[in-house]
Amino acid sequence: MTTPITGGDRQNPAGIKTLAIRLEPDVHTQLTLIAQLRNSTITDEIRKALMAHIDGIKGSADLASQAESAMAEIEREAAARREAIAQLFGSDPEATKTRPARGR
């Protein structure tokens, strides 16, 4: 079952994804102690660590290059699908870019 986009409750607010991770016992013990000393929770400490990790990676030229390659591949796949739809239905592939989907 997926997390609802709207609604939610105190344990699982709307839009929040739940992730289970496995930690070695010593890492868990250290993390628990850090959370206690900082008057925090293990979840909050993990979130802070993940955000710091993500912020540190955002400036990576290698990651930016990989993202550009991924975007180019997405565009190639989209163009191929537009062409396939155009061939299947005899329409202009450029028109399928902006045409709204039927039945939505």
PAZAPA-4460 file (N, C-alpha, C; in steps of 0.05 Angstrom, whole numbers, plus 32768, in hexadecimal, padded with zeros to 4 digits):
% residues 104
    n_x    n_y    n_z   ca_x   ca_y   ca_z    c_x    c_y    c_z   seq   type   mol
   8011   7FE9   8000   8000   8000   8000   8012   8019   8000     1      M     A
   800A   802D   7FF2   801A   8046   7FF0   8010   805A   8004     2      T     A
   8022   806D   800B   801B   8083   801D   8008   8096   800E     3      T     A
   7FF2   809E   801B   7FDF   80B0   800D   7FEC   80CC   800A     4      P     A
   7FE4   80D9   7FF4   7FEE   80F4   7FEF   7FE0   8109   8001     5      I     A
   7FC7   8103   8007   7FB8   8115   8019   7FB0   8106   8031     6      T     A
   7FAA   8114   8046   7FA2   8107   805F   7FBA   8100   806F     7      G     A
   7FBA   80E8   807B   7FD0   80E0   808C   7FC8   80E2   80A9     8      G     A
   7FDB   80DB   80BA   7FD7   80DD   80D6   7FF1   80E4   80E4     9      D     A
   7FF2   80E5   80FE   8009   80ED   810D   8021   80DB   8108    10      R     A
   801D   80C1   8105   8033   80AE   8101   803D   80AF   80E4    11      Q     A
   802B   80B5   80D1   8033   80B6   80B5   8025   80CD   80A7    12      N     A
   8030   80E5   80AA   8023   80FD   809E   8022   80FA   807F    13      P     A
   8010   8109   8073   800D   8108   8056   8027   810D   8048    14      A     A
   802D   80FD   8034   8044   8101   8023   805E   80F6   802F    15      G     A
   805E   80EC   8047   8076   80E2   8054   807A   80C5   804C    16      I     A
   8091   80BD   8043   8097   80A2   803C   80A5   8094   8053    17      K     A
   809F   807C   8058   80AB   806C   806D   80C2   805B   8061    18      T     A
   80D9   805B   806E   80F0   804D   8065   80FC   803D   807C    19      L     A
   80FF   8023   8078   810C   8013   808D   8129   8010   8086    20      A     A
   813B   8013   8099   8157   800F   8094   8162   7FFC   80A9    21      I     A
   8177   7FEE   80A1   8184   7FDB   80B3   819F   7FE8   80BD    22      R     A
   81A3   7FE8   80D7   81BB   7FF3   80E2   81C9   7FDE   80F3    23      L     A
   81E3   7FDF   80F3   81F2   7FCD   8105   81EC   7FD6   8121    24      E     A
   81ED   7FC4   8134   81E6   7FCB   8150   81F6   7FE2   815B    25      P     A
   8211   7FE3   8155   8221   7FF9   8160   8219   8014   8154    26      D     A
   8212   8014   813B   8209   802D   812E   81EF   8036   813A    27      V     A
   81DD   8023   813E   81C3   802A   814A   81C7   8035   8167    28      H     A
   81D8   8028   8176   81DE   8032   8191   81E9   804E   8191    29      T     A
   81FC   8053   817F   8207   806E   817D   81F3   8083   8174    30      Q     A
   81E2   807B   8161   81CE   808D   8157   81B9   8093   816D    31      L     A
   81B2   807F   817C   819F   8083   8192   81AB   8096   81A7    32      T     A
   81C4   8093   81AD   81D1   80A4   81C1   81D3   80C1   81B6    33      L     A
   81DA   80C4   819D   81DB   80DF   8191   81BF   80EC   8193    34      I     A
   81AA   80DD   818B   818F   80E8   818C   8188   80F0   81A9    35      A     A
   818E   80E0   81BC   8188   80E6   81D8   8197   80FF   81E1    36      Q     A
   81B1   8101   81DB   81C1   8117   81E4   81B8   8131   81D6    37      L     A
   81AD   812F   81BE   81A4   8147   81B0   8186   814C   81B4    38      R     A
   817A   813C   81C7   815D   813F   81CC   814E   813D   81B2    39      N     A
   8154   8129   81A3   8149   8125   8188   813E   8108   8186    40      S     A
   8138   8100   816E   812F   80E4   8169   8142   80D8   8155    41      T     A
   8143   80BE   8154   8153   80B0   8140   814B   80B9   8124    42      I     A
   8131   80BA   8120   8126   80C2   8105   8130   80DE   80FE    43      T     A
   812F   80F1   8110   8138   810C   810A   8156   810D   8104    44      D     A
   8165   80FD   8113   8182   80FC   810E   8188   80F0   80F2    45      E     A
   8179   80DC   80EB   817D   80D0   80D0   8175   80E4   80BB    46      I     A
   815F   80F2   80BF   8157   8106   80AB   816C   811C   80A8    47      R     A
   8177   8125   80BE   818C   813A   80BD   81A5   812F   80AD    48      K     A
   81AC   8116   80B3   81C3   810B   80A5   81BE   8108   8087    49      A     A
   81A6   80FF   8080   819F   80FC   8064   819F   8117   8055    50      L     A
   8193   812B   8062   8193   8146   8056   81AF   8151   8052    51      M     A
   81C0   814D   8066   81DC   8156   8063   81EA   8147   804C    52      A     A
   81E4   812D   804A   81EF   811D   8034   81E6   8127   8019    53      H     A
   81CC   812C   8016   81C0   8136   7FFD   81CB   8151   7FF6    54      I     A
   81CD   8163   800A   81D8   817E   8005   81F5   817D   7FFC    55      D     A
   8204   816A   8007   8220   8167   7FFF   8223   815D   7FE3    56      G     A
   8211   814C   7FDA   8213   8140   7FC0   8208   8153   7FAA    57      I     A
   81F6   8165   7FB1   81EA   8176   7F9C   81FE   8185   7F8B    58      K     A
   8215   818C   7F97   8229   819C   7F88   823C   818A   7F78    59      G     A
   8238   8170   7F77   824A   815E   7F69   8247   8161   7F4B    60      S     A
   825D   8167   7F3E   825D   8169   7F21   8257   814E   7F14    61      A     A
   8261   8138   7F20   825C   811E   7F15   823E   8117   7F16    62      D     A
   8231   811D   7F2D   8214   8118   7F2F   8204   8129   7F1B    63      L     A
   820C   8142   7F18   81FF   8153   7F04   8201   8148   7EE8    64      A     A
   8219   813E   7EE2   821D   8131   7EC8   820B   8119   7EC4    65      S     A
   820A   8108   7ED9   81F8   80F0   7ED8   81DB   80F9   7ED5    66      Q     A
   81D3   810E   7EE2   81B7   8117   7EE0   81B1   8121   7EC4    67      A     A
   81C5   812F   7EB8   81C1   8138   7E9C   81BE   8121   7E89    68      E     A
   81CE   810C   7E8E   81CC   80F4   7E7D   81B1   80E7   7E81    69      S     A
   81A8   80E5   7E99   818E   80D9   7E9F   8177   80E9   7E92    70      A     A
   8179   8104   7E93   8165   8114   7E86   8165   8110   7E68    71      M     A
   817C   810E   7E5C   817E   810A   7E3F   8172   80EF   7E38    72      A     A
   8177   80DB   7E48   816B   80C0   7E43   814C   80C1   7E45    73      E     A
   8142   80D0   7E59   8125   80D3   7E5C   811A   80E1   7E44    74      I     A
   8127   80F5   7E3A   811D   8103   7E22   811E   80F1   7E09    75      E     A
   8133   80E0   7E07   8134   80CE   7DF0   811D   80BA   7DF1    76      R     A
   8118   80AF   7E09   8103   809B   7E0D   80E8   80A8   7E07    77      E     A
   80E4   80C1   7E10   80CA   80CF   7E0C   80C6   80D4   7DEE    78      A     A
   80DC   80DC   7DE0   80DA   80E0   7DC3   80D3   80C6   7DB5    79      A     A
   80DF   80B0   7DBD   80D9   8097   7DB0   80BC   808F   7DB5    80      A     A
   80B2   8093   7DCD   8096   808D   7DD3   8083   809E   7DC3    81      R     A
   808A   80B9   7DC1   8078   80CA   7DB1   8077   80C1   7D94    82      R     A
   808E   80B9   7D8A   808F   80B0   7D6E   807F   8096   7D6B    83      E     A
   8081   8084   7D7E   8072   806B   7D7D   8054   8071   7D7E    84      A     A
   804B   8083   7D8E   802F   808A   7D90   8026   8097   7D76    85      I     A
   8037   80A9   7D6B   8031   80B6   7D52   802E   80A1   7D3B    86      A     A
   8040   808E   7D3A   803E   8079   7D26   8025   8068   7D2A    87      Q     A
   8020   8061   7D43   8009   8050   7D49   7FEF   805D   7D42    88      L     A
   7FEC   8077   7D48   7FD3   8085   7D43   7FD3   8099   7D2C    89      F     A
   7FEA   809A   7D1E   7FEB   80AB   7D06   7FEA   80C8   7D0C    90      G     A
   7FF5   80D0   7D23   7FF4   80ED   7D2A   8010   80F9   7D29    91      S     A
   8011   8113   7D2B   802A   8122   7D2C   8037   811E   7D47    92      D     A
   8050   8114   7D48   805D   810F   7D61   8060   8129   7D72    93      P     A
   8063   8140   7D65   8065   8159   7D74   804B   8160   7D82    94      E     A
   8035   8158   7D76   801A   815E   7D82   8016   814E   7D9B    95      A     A
   8022   8137   7D9D   801E   8126   7DB5   802D   8132   7DCD    96      T     A
   803F   8144   7DCA   804D   8150   7DE0   803B   8161   7DF2    97      K     A
   8028   816F   7DE5   8017   8181   7DF4   7FFA   8178   7DF6    98      T     A
   7FF2   8163   7DE8   7FD7   815A   7DE8   7FD1   814D   7E04    99      R     A
   7FBB   8156   7E11   7FB5   814A   7E2B   7FAC   812D   7E28   100      P     A
   7FB2   811D   7E3D   7FAA   8100   7E3C   7F8C   80FE   7E3D   101      A     A
   7F81   80EA   7E2F   7F64   80E6   7E2E   7F5C   80D8   7E47   102      R     A
   7F44   80DE   7E51   7F38   80D0   7E67   7F43   80D8   7E82   103      G     A
   7F50   80EE   7E84   7F5B   80F8   7E9E   7F4E   8111   7EA6   104      R     A
***
